[in-house]
Amino acid sequence: MRPSLATACLLVASTMPVMAAPTQGAPATPDEAPIRLANHRAVYDLSLAKSEGTRAVESATGRIVIDFAGDACRGYTIQTRQVTVLASGESGDRTSDLRNTTFETGDGKSLRFKTGAVMNGTPTPPIDGTAEASADALKVKLKEPKRDQYKVDGLTLFPSHHMLRLIEAARKGETTVAVKVFDGSDDGRKVYDTLAVIGRAAATPAAIAGNDRDKPLREGEMAKMRRWPVTLSYFTQGEGERTPIYTLSFDLYENGVSGAIHLDYGDFAIDGTVTRFDMAKADPKAEGECGK
């Protein structure tokens, strides 16, 4: 179980020319500044939101930590760690410790990825590889757990350009975005079909009466940041009507930060609450000299 937060939020087929080098971030609409993803570290505490059906669990606890750094000139690095403990009267406790690191070039054409996991105290084989994307196909080369390569036809987005596409669509008032996404997670062989449904913009974060959920995002600079509610569904590749593997709902901030996370796996769902948020000071020259 691994939510692709960085792919979403972390973040989606699109007519946007995503393979063009975004030297100033994603294109801006009139009177709007170019999109720049904030360098930040976010910590999300996990809790059980619902549980029903044959795979119901009695409790869920854990934490997700996302470190995002880079820009369109230097490329984007995302480090994600998720520790989850699921308790069930029938199967007992299940503990997973998942780590994923990706580096995506600023033009969105290349991705390096490494994934490691410990399940109930037992390490699983590491995943290590690279991927090259074009408008026609995705080519993946795996180094571990064994050397292999494969190809997937069509346009596929990597995590940061997935996020840029979502923000651009939200700015334009688009309500849906469908695209293939790859971030090297799971076994390094999963290319997901995704569908994002985007709601209306809000000027400030939603204050939830009676609790401090996502309190760090309701303070300082983030309190004034425009955001949109997004529901992002992940599907195995195929045609026709399909049931999503899981659905990720979240508040998408204009600088790429995600809040109010809700992961729905069907029989149970998990909420992620921001308990710590640190954002690096923006460097106005970081992308201004790109390509010069």
Secondary structure, DSSP 8 states (H G I E B T S, - for coil): ----HHHHT------S-TTS--TTSB---TT---B----EEEEEEEEEEEE-STT--SEEEEEEEEEEEEETTTEEEEEEEEEEEEE-TTT--EEEEEEEEEEE-TTSSEEEEEEEEEETTEE---EEEEEEE-SSEEEEEEEESS-EEEEEES-EE-HHHHHHHHHHHHHHT--EEEEEE--S-TTTT--EEEEEEE---BSS----TTS-TTGGGGSGGGGG--EEEEEEEEE-S-SS----SEEEEEEEETTS-EEEEEEE-SSEEEEEEEEEEEE----TTTTTTTT-
